[in-house]
């Protein structure tokens, strides 16, 4: 049987381990969320919310542009692709980067 001081020490170690696990999981979730909001294109950082003119001045012209349409043919935005070490796809709507995908 543990004496009270040993039990307290054990509880403190257990709580510390759980705190570290929670912190590590939080960092993992935050890094995943952050990764989807930024991309590096040829050494230049592009983020969601940037205007198309900012992207063009930083990263240059995309390798490909394609209109994104709804089922009736109305243009909802554009998909810009940058081909380099990785393919980066920017989803542009109303003149701003709305989403970034990397492959």
C-alpha positions as CSV (number, residue, x, y, z in Angstrom):
1,X,0.0,0.0,0.0
2,X,1.3,3.5,-0.9
3,X,1.7,6.0,1.8
4,X,0.0,9.4,1.2
5,X,3.2,11.2,0.0
6,X,4.0,8.4,-2.5
7,X,0.4,8.5,-3.8
8,X,0.6,12.3,-4.3
9,X,3.9,12.0,-6.2
10,X,2.3,9.3,-8.4
11,X,-0.7,11.5,-9.1
12,X,1.5,14.4,-10.0
13,X,3.5,12.3,-12.4
14,X,0.4,10.9,-14.0
15,X,-1.1,14.4,-14.4
16,X,2.1,15.7,-15.9
17,X,2.1,12.9,-18.5
18,X,-1.5,13.6,-19.4
19,X,-0.7,17.3,-19.7
20,X,2.2,16.6,-22.1
21,X,0.0,14.3,-24.2
22,X,-2.7,16.9,-24.4
23,X,-0.1,19.5,-25.3
24,X,1.4,17.3,-28.1
25,X,-2.1,16.6,-29.5
26,X,-2.9,20.3,-29.5
27,X,0.3,21.1,-31.4
28,X,-0.4,18.4,-33.9
29,X,-3.9,19.8,-34.5
30,X,-2.7,23.4,-34.8
31,X,0.1,22.5,-37.2
32,X,-2.4,20.6,-39.4
33,X,-4.8,23.6,-39.4
34,X,-1.9,26.0,-40.1
35,X,-0.5,23.9,-42.9
36,X,-3.8,24.2,-44.9
37,X,-3.6,28.0,-44.7
38,X,-0.1,28.6,-46.1
39,X,2.1,27.2,-48.8
40,X,5.5,27.8,-50.2
41,X,5.8,28.3,-53.9
42,X,9.4,28.5,-55.1
43,X,10.5,29.8,-51.8
44,X,7.7,32.4,-51.4
45,X,5.0,32.0,-48.8
46,X,1.4,32.3,-49.9
47,X,-1.5,32.4,-47.4
48,X,-5.3,32.3,-47.6
49,X,-6.8,35.7,-47.6
50,X,-4.2,37.1,-50.0
51,X,-5.4,39.0,-53.0
52,X,-4.7,37.6,-56.5
53,X,-2.4,40.6,-57.2
54,X,-0.4,39.8,-54.1
55,X,0.0,36.2,-55.2
56,X,0.9,37.2,-58.7
57,X,3.6,39.7,-57.5
58,X,5.1,37.1,-55.1
59,X,4.8,33.8,-56.9
60,X,4.3,34.8,-60.5
61,X,1.9,33.4,-63.0
62,X,0.4,30.0,-62.2
63,X,1.3,27.0,-64.4
64,X,-2.5,26.6,-65.1
65,X,-5.7,28.4,-64.4
66,X,-9.2,27.0,-64.6
67,X,-12.6,28.4,-63.9
68,X,-14.6,26.6,-61.3
69,X,-18.3,26.4,-62.3
70,X,-21.5,25.3,-60.7
71,X,-23.7,22.8,-62.5
72,X,-25.4,25.6,-64.5
73,X,-22.1,27.0,-65.8
74,X,-21.9,30.1,-63.6
75,X,-18.3,30.8,-62.6
76,X,-17.8,30.5,-58.9
77,X,-14.0,31.2,-58.8
78,X,-10.8,29.9,-60.2
79,X,-8.3,27.1,-59.5
80,X,-4.7,28.1,-59.9
81,X,-2.0,25.5,-60.1
82,X,1.7,26.0,-59.4
83,X,4.0,23.1,-60.5
84,X,7.4,22.9,-58.8
85,X,8.8,20.5,-56.3
86,X,5.3,20.1,-55.1
87,X,2.0,20.9,-56.9
88,X,0.2,23.7,-55.0
89,X,-3.4,24.5,-55.9
90,X,-4.9,27.8,-54.9
91,X,-8.7,28.1,-54.9
92,X,-9.5,31.7,-55.7
93,X,-12.9,33.4,-55.2
94,X,-13.8,37.1,-55.4
95,X,-10.2,38.0,-56.0
96,X,-8.8,36.3,-52.8
97,X,-7.2,33.0,-52.0
98,X,-9.9,30.9,-50.2
99,X,-8.1,27.5,-49.9
100,X,-4.7,26.0,-50.5
101,X,-4.0,22.3,-51.3
102,X,-0.6,20.8,-51.7
103,X,0.4,17.5,-53.2
